[in-house]
Amino acid sequence: MATKKKKEIDPECVEFGLRIRRFREVRHLSQKAAAGLMDVERTSLNRWENGHEWPSLKAGRKLQMHLGVSVGPEPVLQEPSGQLTLPFDFEPYSLALRISPQRETVQFEVQLKKLGT
């Protein structure tokens, strides 16, 4: 009986998947709702979020357009208002830098996370 070779885990793919999940959750969307919004299969979104595969270039554009997931090295959320948010997580703090659409104002927000979350 042939044994399946276990696929190697790509840490960058896993990290990107976690970013996708965080951006989806910030928008309070289920996987089903987000997949419908982007016109992709829920199972595809699940594989991306769990770091099992990279999204295609076309899917990457949909992620950026519909969820605001940056395909670059730094995560950036673009709100419908045009405001940009750069989230950072440093346990036990959650930090966010918010930039207005006209780039006139910058807000810096720090939150202490609840224990166990």
N, C-alpha and C positions, 0 to 999 in steps of 0.2 A: 504494500500500500504506500503510495507516494505521500510525502508530507509537504504541506503547503509552507513555503518560505514566508516567514513573518516580515511584513513591510516595515522598513525603518521609519521611525518617527522624525519628522523634520521640525525642530524646535521653532523655527521662524514661522512655519505654517501653523503650528499650534498657537503661537503668540498672535498671529494675524486673526485666527479664528476667535480668540478671546476678545480681540478688539471688535470684531463684527458683532459678537454677542452683546458686548457692553453697549455699543451704539444702538442696537435693536432694543435692548431693555430700557435705555434712557428714553426712548420714544414710546415706551409702554406697548410694544408690539409683540404678539406671539410669533413663533416661527411661521405658522400658517399665514398670518396676516402679512408679515414682512415678505414672505415668498410670493404671495398674491400681488402685493404692491409692485414687486420687481418682475413679475411674470416669470418666475423660476419655480422648480419643484421644491417642496418643503424638504424633501430628503437631500437635495443638493445643498440647501442652506445649512441643514444639520451637519453634513459632511464638512463644509467649510468651517462652521463654528467649532467643531470638534477636532479640527486640524488634520483630518484624514485626506484632504485634497485641497489644492489651490483652485480658486475660481478662475474661469477663463477670462480673457481680456474683456470680452463683451459683458460677462457677469460682473467683473470688477467695475466697469463703468456704471452698471445698474446699482451696485452697492454704493458707489460714490453719489450718484444722482438721487437715489431714494432714501438712503440711510445716512448719507454724509460721511461715510467711511472713506478716509483718505487712503489711497493706495501707496502713499509715500511712507517714509519711516515714522513720522509723527502722526498720531491720531488727531483729526480735526473734525468737529461737529459743526455743520452749517445749518443754523436754524432757518425755518421758513422766512423769518424777518430779515435774514441776511446776516444776523449776528454770528460770529465765529466763536466757538468754545474749544479750548484746548484742555482736556482733562488729564490729570496726573494722579496716580494713587501712590501714596507713601504711607504705609500702615503706621499708626491707626488714623491717618488723615486722608481726606479726599480734597484735592485742590482743583480749582478751575480758573482759567484765565478767559474772560469774555471780552470780545472786541466788537464795538458797534459797527453796523454796516458802512458808515461813513468814515470809520477809523478815527472818530473824534474822541471816543471815551473807551477806557479800559477798566474792567472790574476784575478784582482778584477775590476769589471766594475760597475760604477754608472751612471745612467741616470735619468734626471729629466723628468717626464712624462708631456705630454702636458695637459693643462687644458681641462676638458671635456672628457677625454678618460678613 
